Amino acid sequence: MPGLKLSRNEAVKLYGPMSVYVKNGCVDVHGKKTCAGEKFIIHRTRNYVVLALEDSELDVTMVNESQIQTLEETDPYREKREVILDILRKKCRKIVVVGCVDCGKTSFVTMAYNMLLSNGHKPVVVDGDVGQADIGPPGFIALGASDSPVYWINELKPLVLRFIGDIKPHGYSYHIIYEVRDLVEKALSKEYDSVVVDTDGWVREEAGINYKFALIEELKPDVIVVLGEELRDVFKQFSKLGIYVYELNAPVYRKTRSREERRMLRSLKYREFLENAPVQKLKVKDILVQGCSLLQGVEVDASSIESMFDGKIIYASRLPGQLNVYGLIKSYQSEELKKRGFEKVRIYPMGFEKGLYCAVGIIGEGDHPCLVEKFDFESREIVIRAKYNGKIEVLKLSRVKLTQDFTEEYLEV
């Protein structure tokens, strides 16, 4: 266990996995003051900047991937602190953080949250990154807060979750914008006085930039913080509307996460919210079902169409121009079905639903993660696993499936 001595105002960057024990003195970690006798853990996919508030000594437990680096002069860490202090002086309430993947958005959000809290404010964070969700599970927008500063925003308590149903914002941007805006408005209408919005890293395509512009137009923030040289001047025009726009470089040396590491982090979040969740049975007649045409359609008498199918039909439903069939189907007579007005036929193999990622809750309030176990068409029940045990008005289904080890797959129907 190597010892690390820091002089007052000296800063180092620590790359996980690492365990750090403050032996003497006090340090600042993302705006959280940590003093002698306290300990913190750095995940292997993250790095923390530690600033000595006074002469300090740390005991550090490292493994092969761990690194300790002196904070380079070009690192934007100190500039980030100055930006947050300026935001505090201007008494800004709504702060939106945008930037590329792995350019330091979440560490900035963590630092801003902690410094707001430490300066007498009651802040919250809206986590708008459905792919790398920190506060809630993947596929959700989350509102989170805490009573004390945190090392990373994944320590914030989720106050409200809203289900988007995918880990990519593509195709869901307006849904995300609506949910983010609603959570910001709810937070500021209650006891909270400031909101920091963390966004995803989809900025290298025109559609991603248009999505961020639309989000900003809806939120009407006081501040936009832009991280990454590739976005320099892109958001500057919002200053015409009286919005403060701060531009910061991304760190030259930063820990970028591979696709597999991101997948692993999502798996851990799924596990956190769903592992050992108890079984519940939902009566289809009592709930609204969204996200699956099979259950949104009007039931069709199977005997009226079975002659056009080779196989066993367990359940069928219709939507305008579309027939949905659940069962063990080998083939069907498409021309005959077209004569019945069904231009499109969607076949759902028996058992396809097991592991479907979903959410349950009360309409207009919070959503809660769940997994589908079975569609029981005989008893007209949907069997799910969920830790939430409150009132259920709606079941929202997605195209994401989770394996037994909480690894993602996509439903192909």
GIWOWO-V129478 format. One record per residue. RES is the residue in one small letter. SS is DSSP state (H for helix, E for strand, L for the rest). NEAR is the number of other ideal C-beta (glycine too) atoms within 12 Angstrom. Layout:
res=RES ss=SS near=NEAR
res=RES ss=SS near=NEAR
This chain:
res=m ss=L near=17
res=p ss=E near=18
res=g ss=E near=18
res=l ss=E near=32
res=k ss=E near=22
res=l ss=E near=32
res=s ss=L near=18
res=r ss=L near=16
res=n ss=L near=19
res=e ss=L near=25
res=a ss=E near=31
res=v ss=E near=33
res=k ss=E near=35
res=l ss=E near=39
res=y ss=E near=30
res=g ss=L near=30
res=p ss=L near=23
res=m ss=E near=37
res=s ss=E near=24
res=v ss=E near=35
res=y ss=E near=26
res=v ss=E near=32
res=k ss=E near=25
res=n ss=E near=21
res=g ss=L near=29
res=c ss=E near=25
res=v ss=E near=42
res=d ss=E near=36
res=v ss=E near=41
res=h ss=L near=41
res=g ss=L near=39
res=k ss=E near=33
res=k ss=E near=28
res=t ss=E near=33
res=c ss=E near=23
res=a ss=L near=20
res=g ss=L near=13
res=e ss=L near=24
res=k ss=E near=22
res=f ss=E near=33
res=i ss=E near=24
res=i ss=E near=35
res=h ss=L near=28
res=r ss=L near=25
res=t ss=L near=30
res=r ss=L near=37
res=n ss=E near=37
res=y ss=E near=45
res=v ss=E near=42
res=v ss=E near=39
res=l ss=E near=33
res=a ss=E near=29
res=l ss=L near=24
res=e ss=L near=22
res=d ss=L near=18
res=s ss=E near=34
res=e ss=E near=25
res=l ss=E near=38
res=d ss=E near=23
res=v ss=E near=33
res=t ss=E near=22
res=m ss=E near=23
res=v ss=L near=15
res=n ss=L near=10
res=e ss=L near=18
res=s ss=L near=28
res=q ss=E near=24
res=i ss=E near=27
res=q ss=E near=23
res=t ss=E near=20
res=l ss=L near=29
res=e ss=L near=18
res=e ss=L near=14
res=t ss=L near=18
res=d ss=L near=27
res=p ss=L near=36
res=y ss=H near=39
res=r ss=H near=24
res=e ss=H near=26
res=k ss=H near=39
res=r ss=H near=28
res=e ss=H near=18
res=v ss=H near=33
res=i ss=H near=40
res=l ss=H near=21
res=d ss=H near=21
res=i ss=H near=37
res=l ss=H near=29
res=r ss=H near=14
res=k ss=L near=19
res=k ss=L near=18
res=c ss=L near=32
res=r ss=L near=30
res=k ss=E near=38
res=i ss=E near=45
res=v ss=E near=45
res=v ss=E near=52
res=v ss=E near=44
res=g ss=E near=43
res=c ss=L near=32
res=v ss=L near=31
res=d ss=L near=28
res=c ss=L near=35
res=g ss=L near=42
res=k ss=H near=44
res=t ss=H near=44
res=s ss=H near=43
res=f ss=H near=45
res=v ss=H near=43
res=t ss=H near=41
res=m ss=H near=47
res=a ss=H near=47
res=y ss=H near=47
res=n ss=H near=37
res=m ss=H near=34
res=l ss=H near=35
res=l ss=H near=33
res=s ss=H near=23
res=n ss=L near=21
res=g ss=L near=12
res=h ss=L near=27
res=k ss=L near=21
res=p ss=E near=44
res=v ss=E near=42
res=v ss=E near=51
res=v ss=E near=51
res=d ss=E near=49
res=g ss=L near=52
res=d ss=L near=42
res=v ss=L near=42
res=g ss=L near=35
res=q ss=L near=40
res=a ss=L near=43
res=d ss=L near=41
res=i ss=L near=43
res=g ss=L near=43
res=p ss=L near=49
res=p ss=L near=45
res=g ss=L near=46
res=f ss=E near=49
res=i ss=E near=48
res=a ss=E near=44
res=l ss=E near=41
res=g ss=E near=37
res=a ss=E near=36
res=s ss=L near=27
res=d ss=L near=11
res=s ss=L near=17
res=p ss=L near=31
res=v ss=L near=36
res=y ss=L near=39
res=w ss=L near=36
res=i ss=H near=45
res=n ss=H near=33
res=e ss=H near=26
res=l ss=L near=35
res=k ss=E near=20
res=p ss=E near=34
res=l ss=E near=27
res=v ss=E near=36
res=l ss=E near=37
res=r ss=E near=43
res=f ss=E near=41
res=i ss=L near=43
res=g ss=L near=36
res=d ss=L near=32
res=i ss=L near=35
res=k ss=L near=30
res=p ss=L near=37
res=h ss=L near=20
res=g ss=L near=17
res=y ss=L near=31
res=s ss=H near=30
res=y ss=H near=20
res=h ss=H near=29
res=i ss=H near=42
res=i ss=H near=31
res=y ss=H near=22
res=e ss=H near=39
res=v ss=H near=45
res=r ss=H near=31
res=d ss=H near=26
res=l ss=H near=42
res=v ss=H near=39
res=e ss=H near=23
res=k ss=H near=24
res=a ss=H near=31
res=l ss=H near=26
res=s ss=H near=14
res=k ss=L near=17
res=e ss=L near=14
res=y ss=L near=30
res=d ss=L near=23
res=s ss=E near=35
res=v ss=E near=44
res=v ss=E near=51
res=v ss=E near=51
res=d ss=E near=47
res=t ss=L near=49
res=d ss=L near=41
res=g ss=L near=35
res=w ss=L near=33
res=v ss=L near=33
res=r ss=L near=18
res=e ss=L near=17
res=e ss=H near=12
res=a ss=H near=19
res=g ss=H near=28
res=i ss=H near=24
res=n ss=H near=20
res=y ss=H near=31
res=k ss=H near=40
res=f ss=H near=27
res=a ss=H near=22
res=l ss=H near=40
res=i ss=H near=37
res=e ss=H near=21
res=e ss=H near=25
res=l ss=H near=39
res=k ss=L near=23
res=p ss=L near=37
res=d ss=L near=31
res=v ss=E near=40
res=i ss=E near=40
res=v ss=E near=44
res=v ss=E near=41
res=l ss=E near=41
res=g ss=L near=31
res=e ss=H near=20
res=e ss=H near=23
res=l ss=H near=34
res=r ss=L near=19
res=d ss=L near=14
res=v ss=L near=27
res=f ss=L near=36
res=k ss=H near=17
res=q ss=H near=16
res=f ss=H near=29
res=s ss=H near=18
res=k ss=H near=10
res=l ss=H near=19
res=g ss=L near=14
res=i ss=L near=28
res=y ss=E near=28
res=v ss=E near=31
res=y ss=E near=37
res=e ss=E near=30
res=l ss=E near=37
res=n ss=L near=30
res=a ss=L near=33
res=p ss=L near=34
res=v ss=L near=18
res=y ss=L near=23
res=r ss=L near=33
res=k ss=L near=31
res=t ss=L near=20
res=r ss=L near=25
res=s ss=L near=14
res=r ss=H near=16
res=e ss=H near=13
res=e ss=H near=22
res=r ss=H near=26
res=r ss=H near=25
res=m ss=H near=23
res=l ss=H near=32
res=r ss=H near=37
res=s ss=H near=26
res=l ss=H near=26
res=k ss=H near=36
res=y ss=H near=35
res=r ss=H near=24
res=e ss=H near=23
res=f ss=H near=36
res=l ss=H near=36
res=e ss=L near=21
res=n ss=L near=13
res=a ss=L near=28
res=p ss=L near=17
res=v ss=E near=20
res=q ss=E near=27
res=k ss=E near=23
res=l ss=E near=34
res=k ss=E near=17
res=v ss=H near=27
res=k ss=H near=13
res=d ss=H near=17
res=i ss=L near=29
res=l ss=E near=23
res=v ss=E near=33
res=q ss=E near=24
res=g ss=L near=32
res=c ss=L near=33
res=s ss=H near=28
res=l ss=H near=39
res=l ss=H near=35
res=q ss=H near=23
res=g ss=L near=25
res=v ss=E near=17
res=e ss=E near=25
res=v ss=L near=29
res=d ss=L near=13
res=a ss=H near=25
res=s ss=H near=11
res=s ss=H near=17
res=i ss=L near=30
res=e ss=H near=22
res=s ss=H near=15
res=m ss=H near=27
res=f ss=E near=30
res=d ss=E near=16
res=g ss=E near=22
res=k ss=E near=18
res=i ss=E near=32
res=i ss=E near=30
res=y ss=E near=34
res=a ss=E near=39
res=s ss=E near=32
res=r ss=E near=29
res=l ss=E near=23
res=p ss=L near=15
res=g ss=L near=17
res=q ss=E near=25
res=l ss=E near=39
res=n ss=E near=36
res=v ss=E near=41
res=y ss=E near=36
res=g ss=E near=27
res=l ss=E near=19
res=i ss=E near=30
res=k ss=E near=14
res=s ss=E near=15
res=y ss=E near=27
res=q ss=L near=20
res=s ss=H near=17
res=e ss=H near=12
res=e ss=H near=18
res=l ss=H near=30
res=k ss=H near=17
res=k ss=H near=12
res=r ss=L near=23
res=g ss=L near=17
res=f ss=L near=30
res=e ss=L near=17
res=k ss=E near=22
res=v ss=E near=34
res=r ss=E near=29
res=i ss=E near=32
res=y ss=E near=32
res=p ss=E near=22
res=m ss=L near=22
res=g ss=L near=18
res=f ss=L near=30
res=e ss=L near=35
res=k ss=L near=25
res=g ss=L near=31
res=l ss=E near=41
res=y ss=E near=47
res=c ss=E near=49
res=a ss=E near=46
res=v ss=E near=40
res=g ss=E near=30
res=i ss=L near=20
res=i ss=L near=19
res=g ss=L near=15
res=e ss=L near=24
res=g ss=L near=32
res=d ss=E near=42
res=h ss=E near=37
res=p ss=E near=44
res=c ss=E near=43
res=l ss=E near=41
res=v ss=E near=42
res=e ss=E near=26
res=k ss=E near=26
res=f ss=E near=36
res=d ss=E near=24
res=f ss=L near=25
res=e ss=L near=12
res=s ss=L near=15
res=r ss=L near=19
res=e ss=E near=24
res=i ss=E near=39
res=v ss=E near=29
res=i ss=E near=40
res=r ss=E near=34
res=a ss=L near=34
res=k ss=L near=24
res=y ss=L near=31
res=n ss=L near=16
res=g ss=L near=15
res=k ss=L near=16
res=i ss=L near=31
res=e ss=L near=22
res=v ss=E near=30
res=l ss=E near=44
res=k ss=E near=42
res=l ss=E near=40
res=s ss=E near=37
res=r ss=E near=29
res=v ss=E near=37
res=k ss=E near=27
res=l ss=E near=38
res=t ss=L near=20
res=q ss=L near=16
res=d ss=L near=16
res=f ss=L near=31
res=t ss=L near=21
res=e ss=E near=32
res=e ss=E near=22
res=y ss=E near=20
res=l ss=L near=27
res=e ss=L near=12
res=v ss=L near=23
